[in-house]
Amino acid sequence: MKLLTCTGKRMIAEGTLELSFQKPAEFVFEAGQNINLKVPELLYEDARGPRRTFTVASAPEEPELYIATRLSDSGYKRTLLEIEPGAVFEYLGPQGSFLLEAFPHSAIFLAGGIGITPFRSMLAHAVAAGLRNTIYLLYGNARPETSAYHEWFLAQEKEADFFHYLPTMTDLPDDHPWPGERRWLSAGLALERVPEAGEAIFYLCGPPKMVEALDAQLHEKEVPAQRIRSESLWGY
Ligand SMILES: Cc1cc2nc3c(=O)[nH]c(=O)nc-3n(C[C@H](O)[C@H](O)[C@H](O)COP(=O)(O)OP(=O)(O)OC[C@H]3O[C@@H](n4cnc5c(N)ncnc54)[C@H](O)[C@@H]3O)c2cc1C
């Protein structure tokens, strides 16, 4: 049985919880992979049971493991919210093949909501490992307050000259002072905003319907399938 011990929890955006875990020596993974986590004990009834899959949001080079999730009223998520440091989870994995391709490809990350988790891991990995892929992140959210890791990405953009952050906020009142993009995340937006889009690899992550729509738009814009990678967060 493989076990992870929780070391902390914090809210990282409205309705969005991050849990951290001690990283066991045998836990070897690549940025973008996921784990299946079983809560120690379900405190509330849940028809889907005590397990869910989460992308590891931290990089292999970071000392701890993080996962981040949107809270809901499922028994599983209500249980997560009450977890205290010291709680021990069974896990399966790490697993998954949604990985950052090696330099020299430029990468365009398209993330909807909590689909940001693999990209936090990949960017932290690129910085720590000294990769120099040019990376663009287009990140769609309702508002800055609902955007997990928004401040972290802003800070990374100041430090790393190969990283360009393009958040878009799609549910702001007209008189809101947000100075940036407000249009929906789309293939058209990526092709308009990213100068290297003609050569880059596109990475899509978010709820299945969003990933499917972005994938179809990229095909419509004649981006070949060989330049598209995707991960659907099944269950949203
Ligand atoms: C590879 C991968 C990576 C993921 N990474 C993340 C991540 O980083 N962060 C994150 O928050 N989530 C991630 N997810 C999604 C996560 O596993 C959960 O599915 C999601 O968080 C919803 O869980 P919930 O308890 O809130 O909702 P649930 O109670 O699980 O319900 C969610 C939806 O599923 C439907 N549903 C309910 N029961 C079933 C059933 N038995 N079978 C099928 N559908 C059912 C419901 O109608 C509802 O619309 C990932 C999923 C995958 C596959």
The ligand as a Tripos MOL2 file, in Angstrom:
@<TRIPOS>MOLECULE
LIG
   53    58     1     0     0
SMALL
NO_CHARGES

@<TRIPOS>ATOM
      1 C1         -6.2410   12.8440  -15.3360 C.3       1 LIG1
      2 C2         -7.1450   13.6490  -14.4100 C.ar      1 LIG1
      3 C3         -6.6030   14.7080  -13.6940 C.ar      1 LIG1
      4 C4         -7.4190   15.4590  -12.8510 C.ar      1 LIG1
      5 N1         -6.8660   16.5010  -12.1700 N.ar      1 LIG1
      6 C5         -7.6440   17.2660  -11.3720 C.ar      1 LIG1
      7 C6         -7.0880   18.3680  -10.6450 C.ar      1 LIG1
      8 O1         -5.8790   18.6560  -10.7140 O.2       1 LIG1
      9 N2         -7.9120   19.0900   -9.8680 N.ar      1 LIG1
     10 C7         -9.2710   18.8020   -9.7670 C.ar      1 LIG1
     11 O2         -9.9830   19.5060   -9.0410 O.2       1 LIG1
     12 N3         -9.8120   17.7820  -10.4350 N.ar      1 LIG1
     13 C8         -9.0500   17.0060  -11.2330 C.ar      1 LIG1
     14 N4         -9.6060   15.9500  -11.9050 N.ar      1 LIG1
     15 C9        -11.0580   15.7030  -11.7430 C.3       1 LIG1
     16 C10       -11.3190   15.0070  -10.3860 C.3       1 LIG1
     17 O3        -10.8370   13.6830  -10.4250 O.3       1 LIG1
     18 C11       -12.8330   14.9830  -10.0240 C.3       1 LIG1
     19 O4        -13.5350   14.2190  -10.9620 O.3       1 LIG1
     20 C12       -13.4110   16.3780   -9.9700 C.3       1 LIG1
     21 O5        -12.6450   17.1470   -9.0700 O.3       1 LIG1
     22 C13       -14.9050   16.3720   -9.5660 C.3       1 LIG1
     23 O6        -15.0320   15.7470   -8.3140 O.3       1 LIG1
     24 P1        -16.2430   16.1180   -7.3280 P.3       1 LIG1
     25 O7        -16.1100   15.2190   -6.1480 O.co2     1 LIG1
     26 O8        -16.2830   17.5980   -7.0950 O.co2     1 LIG1
     27 O9        -17.5460   15.8360   -8.1520 O.3       1 LIG1
     28 P2        -18.2610   14.4100   -8.3520 P.3       1 LIG1
     29 O10       -19.1640   14.1030   -7.2390 O.co2     1 LIG1
     30 O11       -17.2010   13.4250   -8.6530 O.co2     1 LIG1
     31 O12       -19.1620   14.7020   -9.6290 O.3       1 LIG1
     32 C14       -18.6350   15.3640  -10.7880 C.3       1 LIG1
     33 C15       -19.5060   15.0690  -11.9940 C.3       1 LIG1
     34 O13       -19.4970   13.6810  -12.2780 O.3       1 LIG1
     35 C16       -20.8080   13.1750  -12.3620 C.3       1 LIG1
     36 N5        -20.8290   11.8390  -11.7030 N.ar      1 LIG1
     37 C17       -21.2780   11.5650  -10.4760 C.ar      1 LIG1
     38 N6        -21.1600   10.2340  -10.2050 N.ar      1 LIG1
     39 C18       -20.5720    9.6790  -11.2770 C.ar      1 LIG1
     40 C19       -20.1480    8.3520  -11.5970 C.ar      1 LIG1
     41 N7        -20.3520    7.3340  -10.7520 N.pl3     1 LIG1
     42 N8        -19.5140    8.1560  -12.7830 N.ar      1 LIG1
     43 C20       -19.3190    9.1680  -13.6380 C.ar      1 LIG1
     44 N9        -19.7120   10.4410  -13.3930 N.ar      1 LIG1
     45 C21       -20.3420   10.6930  -12.2340 C.ar      1 LIG1
     46 C22       -21.6680   14.1870  -11.6460 C.3       1 LIG1
     47 O14       -22.9470   14.2420  -12.2660 O.3       1 LIG1
     48 C23       -20.9410   15.4900  -11.7980 C.3       1 LIG1
     49 O15       -21.3280   16.1850  -12.9510 O.3       1 LIG1
     50 C24        -8.8200   15.1550  -12.7300 C.ar      1 LIG1
     51 C25        -9.3500   14.0740  -13.4360 C.ar      1 LIG1
     52 C26        -8.5280   13.3370  -14.2590 C.ar      1 LIG1
     53 C27        -9.1280   12.1760  -15.0170 C.3       1 LIG1
@<TRIPOS>BOND
     1     1     2 1
     2     2     3 ar
     3     2    52 ar
     4     3     4 ar
     5     4     5 ar
     6     4    50 ar
     7     5     6 ar
     8     6     7 ar
     9     6    13 1
    10     7     8 2
    11     7     9 ar
    12     9    10 ar
    13    10    11 2
    14    10    12 ar
    15    12    13 ar
    16    13    14 ar
    17    14    15 1
    18    14    50 ar
    19    15    16 1
    20    16    17 1
    21    16    18 1
    22    18    19 1
    23    18    20 1
    24    20    21 1
    25    20    22 1
    26    22    23 1
    27    23    24 1
    28    24    25 2
    29    24    26 1
    30    24    27 1
    31    27    28 1
    32    28    29 2
    33    28    30 1
    34    28    31 1
    35    31    32 1
    36    32    33 1
    37    33    34 1
    38    33    48 1
    39    34    35 1
    40    35    36 1
    41    35    46 1
    42    36    37 ar
    43    36    45 ar
    44    37    38 ar
    45    38    39 ar
    46    39    40 ar
    47    39    45 ar
    48    40    41 1
    49    40    42 ar
    50    42    43 ar
    51    43    44 ar
    52    44    45 ar
    53    46    47 1
    54    46    48 1
    55    48    49 1
    56    50    51 ar
    57    51    52 ar
    58    52    53 1
@<TRIPOS>SUBSTRUCTURE
     1 LIG1         1 GROUP 0 **** ****
